[in-house]
Amino acid sequence: MRLPDISLLGFVIGLVVNQAAGAITDRFNLPSGSGSCASYSTLLDDYLVDTTTLINGMVTAMDLAVQVEDSEEKMVAQKFFNAYLAVLFHNQENVVDVYGNAGFSWDTIKSTITLLKAFVDTGDYPTFTRPPHLFCASYGQWFSWDSAVFDASGKEYKDANGQSQSIKDMYADSYEADKTRKPYWIPALKNYAFLQDVYDEDICATTKMIAVPGGYEKSEPLNGMAAPGHDKKTVVQKTDDADTAASATKDAKEVSELILYEALADSILLCPRVLTTADEDTYSLLKDVPYVKPDSTTKQLSQLLPQSANLFHELIHVVTFWREETETTSSKRLLGRASDFQYDLWECLKLASTPTTYGTAPINVESYTYFAMAWWYYRNDWSGQEPVAFYYGLPEEVIWPESEPESDDDGGGGDDGYGGDDGYGDDYVGSDGDDA
């Protein structure tokens, strides 16, 4: 499986930063039958436009954060990266670098944004087969691992001896890789997905699952989910119709390969509840989000997320499903698959401001969602209204340049390069402890 070359980050961004999003069907397969999105295709086009807008904004923020020249936008970008994704920048005279172990986080963030950008611009990302599927309602049926396995025609599979096999027998690798998952038969695709054993038969009737030590707990109703695909499934048969072999390593003259299932693409499910606007406080698209004055107490950032942000959220799962996790002693590493450690705004902020969870924030999907929304809100044209910065989840005034603090000669900390004492010494931009 080909993985993108993360070292080409600057080159890729330079080429595609201004490309526009296409139709939803340019990036996703929309299967018919159970879970069909046929009724929502126009809305989903708009969701993809919003998703592309948020991703392009993150690319811009990433570029500005490491520019040598000081500016208001650079300051805001650095503060957002610190508040939501636990990155601390070191501003020096001729270079901007990342402080300490935050470099590991920065590698992961750059990788994630690069994967997102490549997907919306080209449809490319590391996986078994593309494009990913998009569903708009529950789309399959649960089975136990011991149930008889279906073939690609939807009929019970029989081996060369006429014997049925269980799903566990056929997908032993998937079973051994993660026994917490269960087989989910998808009639529209004549294939199995393997989902976490936390969903109801009607997936969209499930309350949202939040990872906790030792398992999951239920919270709000499910907005959507993303599911990893898998490689094609084959059996190898001898040409003399003898016993079915388990692998394709035998002499090609003696065996023939039977494809039971083609490779299954990754998938996203958006539940109907995020494809409709229930009330005046629910916003469908970015263009529907209202302006909130700085220091207002009426709205926090999480209350301004549009429904379209759910596609952005699930896409982060998809493009990182197959990202390789590296564990090295060098100065760079990637942290693998992004997951749902926290959804709540304040809990996400705590991930990025608590030393023991600094490494979790860059692989927490909703942290990216809040970052992207905060950056969009700051950069959006509000028709002459002053810009707003959701530095720590609440609307604040953007002050540039920031005033220098009066010295109290207490000997602690230093200037962060923008007038704020962060406790790390000269020229660091970051947050003091837990602002959530």
N, C-alpha and C positions, 0 to 999 in steps of 0.2 A: 504494500500500500504506500503510495507516494505521499510524503509529508511536505508541506510548503517550507521553503527556505526562509526562516525568520530573519536571516542576515540581510535579506533583500528589502527589509522594511521601508527604508527611505526611498528606494527606487520605486517600489510598488505604490507608495503613497503619492509620490511625485507624478506618477502616470495617471492615477485614477481618482484623485481627490475630488474632481469636479464632475464626475460622471453622474448621470441621472438614473433613478430607478425605473425599471420597466414594469410590465404587468405582473401580477402574482404568478401567472402561469409561466412566466419566463424563468422563475426561480424554483417553483414547486410543482409537483404533480398533484392534481386534485382528483383523487379516485371517485368514481361514481358508487352508488349503492350506500351501504351503511356509513354514516359519518360524512356524507357528501357536503361540499361547500358551495354547491351550485347556486344557492339562494344568496350567497354573500360575496360573489366574485368581485363586484364593483367596490364594495367596502374593503375587501382584502387588498385590492389595488392601492387604496388609500393607506391602509395599514403598512404596506410595504414602502410607500413613499415616506411615511413617518419614520419607519425603522431605518431607512437609508439616511434620512435627515439626522437622526440621533447618532448613527455610526459616523457619518461625515463630520459631525460636530466633535466626536471623540478624537478623530484623527487630527483635527485642527488643534484641539486642546493639547494633545500629546506633542505636537510640533511646537506650539507656543511655550509649553512648560520647560523646554530645554533650550530655548533661544538665549543667547548671551545678553542681548539688549533688554533692559528693564522696560516694562510696560504694564499698564493696568491689566491687560488680558493675560499676560504671563503670570502676574501675581495671583489672579483669580484661578487660573488653571492649576497652578501649584497648590493652592489652598484646597481646591476641590479634590485633587488627587490624594492629598494628605487626609482630608476629612472622611472620604468615602472608601479609599483603596489603600491607605496606610503607606503612602510613599512620601519620603522626606527628601527635599532637594537641597543641594549645597550650591549656592550662587557665588562663584568666584569671578575674578576680573575677566578672564577670557574663556571660561568654560562653566557649564552647569552639569553637575553630576548628582548622583543619588547617594544618600547617606547610608553607610553601613549595610546591614543585611536587607535593607529595603531594595537593594539592587536585585535580589532574587524576585521580589514582588514586581519590580518594574519590568523584568524580562517577561514575566507571565502576562502582565497587562499589555505590553506591546504585542506579544503573541496573540492574545485574544482579540485585540482591536484589528490586527492585521488579518486574522482569519475572517472576522466579520466583514471587513472592507472587501476582501477578495470575493466573498460570497455575494454581496449585493451588486458588485460590479461585473462579476464573471460567472457566478454560480459555482465556483470551484472551492472545495475544501477537502481535507483528508477524510476519506470514508471508503466503504466498499463499492458503492454505486450511487450515482446521482441522477436526477434531482431528488431531494427529500420529499416525502409525502406530507400533505397538509389535510387534516380532517377538521370538521366543524361540529361533530357530535360523536358520541361513543360509537366505536366502529368494529367491535369484535366480540369474541366469546371466550370466557375462561375455561381452561381444562386443567386437570391434574397432570403431573408428570407421568403418572402411570397409565394415562389414557392412551388408547390406540392412536397412532399418528396418522394424519391425513397426508396424501400426496398432493402434487400441484394441481390435480384435477378436482380436489376436494373430496376424494374418495379414500377409504381406509387403505393404507399401504400394505402390500403383501410382499415378502421377500421371495427369493428364487424357490424356496421350499413351500411357498404358500402360507407362511406364518406371519401373523400380525406382529408389529413391533410397537413398543411404547414410545411416547415422545422423549422420555428419558434415554431410551436406547439410541434413538436417532440423533438426539442433540446432547449427547453425553458431555461434550466440551462446554456447552452453554450451562448445563446443569452444574457441573463441577466448578465452573468459573464463578457462579453466584447462585447459591441455593436459595437465596431469599426471593429470587424472581420466579414468576409462574408463566406457563405458556398461554398466550393470548392469540387465538386463531382469528385471522382477518379475512373474511369471505371475499371482499373486493379484490384482494391481492393474492388469494390462495397461498397464504404463507403465515408463519408464526412470528410474532414478536414476543420478547421475554421481558415482562414488566415487573416492577416491584410488587410484592404481594401485599399491597396496602390499599388497593382500589376496589370499589364496588364493581359488580357486573356492568352496571351503567357507570362508566368512569366519571362522567360529569356530575353524577349524583354524590360523588365522594367529597367529603370535606378535605381541605388542603392538608397535605402531610408536611410536617416540619421535623427535620432530623434532630434527635435528642440523644444523649448518651444511652447506648444500648438499644436504640430503635427509632421509632417515629411517634409523633403525637398528632392528633387531629386539631385543626384550627378552622379557618374560614372555608367556605365552599370553594371547590376547585375551579380555577380560572382556565387552566390548561395544563398540558404536560408535554414532554418530549421523550421519545423512546429511541434507543439505539437500534440500528439494523444489524445484519450479520451477513457473512459471506455465503456464497452458494453452498448448497448441501448436495453431495453426490454419493452414490455407491458405485463400486467397481465390480463388474461381473466378468468371470472368465468366459472366453468365447465358446468353450465347450459346455456352457450352462451348468458348470459345477457350482460349488458353494459361492455365495457372494463374498467378495473380499472387503476388508474394512478400509483399505487405503489404495491410492493410485500409484504406488511405487513399483508395481510389478512390470514385467516386460510388456510394452505396448502391443506386441503381437499376440499376447495371451489374454488380454483383458479389454473390456470396453467400459467406458464411463457412462453412467446413467445419472442425469441431473434430476434430482427429486424436486428441488426448489431453486429458483434463481436467487441471486443475492437480494436481500431485502434492504431497501434504502431506509435511512433514519426517518423519523416522522415527528410531526408536531400536531397536537390536538389543541384547538381553541374551542372552549365550551361556549354554547349559545349565550350564556350570561354575559360574556365579554364581547358579543357581537351585536348587542342592543344597548341602548341608553335607557336606564330604568328611571332616572329622575334628573332634576336640574343640576344636581351636584355630581353627576356622572358625565364625563367628557369623552366623546368618541375619538376625536382626533386632536392633534396638537393645535390646530387652528381654533378649536373650541375652548381651549384653556384660557381662563380669564387672567387679567393683570391683578397682582396683589402688591400693595404698596410696601416699601421697606418698613420693617418693625411692626407690620400688621400682625395681629394675633388671630385672624380669621381663618387662615389656611396654613398648613404645613406642607412640605414638599410631597409627601405621600398622598395627600388629598387632591393634588393637582395632576397626578399621573393619568393620562388618557387611556382608554381601552386599548388603543393601538400599541401601547407599550408592552402588552402581553406577547405580541409577536416578537418584539425585540428581545424580551426576556427568554423566551423559548429558543430563539435562534442562537443565543449564547451557548445553551446546552448542546445544540446540534453541532455547531462548528468545533466544539472542544471535546466531543464524545471520544474521538480517536486520537487526540493529541497525546503524544508520548510523554510520560512522566520521566524526568531525568533526575537522578540523585548523584551529584558529583561534589567534589571538594573544590571545584573551580569557582570562579566569580560569577558564573551564570548557570541557571537551571530553569526548567519549566515545571510547573506544578500540576500538570495533567488536566483531568476533566474538571470543569466548573460544576458546582453543585449548589443545592439549596440549604445552606446552613442556617440562614436567617432571612425572613421576609420583612419584619417590622423595621421601620425607619430607624428608630432609636437603637434597636439591637444591631443593625448594620453599622451605625456610627460607632457603637461600642467595639465591634470587631476591629475597626480601624484605629481605635484610640487606646486599646488595651494591649500591652506588650505580649501577652501570652497568645493573642489571636491575630497579631500583625500578618502572619502568613496565611490566615484564612480569608481575610477580606479580598485578596486578589483572585480567589477562586469561588467567591460567593456571588451568584448570578445577580441577585437583586441589588447588590452594591453597585454594579455597573449601571443598572437601570436608574438608580437615584443619581449617580454621577452624571450620566448622559442627560437626564432631565434637568438637573441643576445648571449644567452648561448651556443647554438650549434656552432655558429661561433667561439666563444672564445675557445671552447673545441676541435674543429675539428683538425685533423692532416693535416696540410698544407705542408707536405713533407719538413720539415726543415725551413719553413718560420716562422717568429716571430708571436706569438699570437696577436689577435686583439680584443679589447674590444669596443663594441658600447655602451659606458656608457650612452650617451644621443643622440643616433640616428646616430652619425658619428663615423668613425673608429678612435680609439685612441690606443696608445701604452700602454701595460700593464706594470706598474712600480711597482715592488715588491722587497724589502720592500719600501714603499713610504718614501721619505725623510722628516725629521721633518722641519716644517716651522720655519723661524727665528722669534723670539719674537719681537713684536713691542710695547709691554707694553701698549696696548690700552685697556686692561681690558675686552675685549669682547670674548665670546665664549670659546672654549676649544678644546683639541685634540680629534679627533674622534676615536682614537685607531690605525689609520693608517696614521697619520700625516696630516690630513685635518681638518680645522676648520669648523664645521657645525653649530655653534651657539647654540648647545644644551648642552654644558658643556662636561666634561670628558667622553671619551670612547663611543661616539655615532657615528654611521656610517650613513651618509645620504647626501642629496643634499641641497645646499644653494639656496633656492628659485626657480625661474623659469629658468631652463636651456634650455628650448625649444626655 
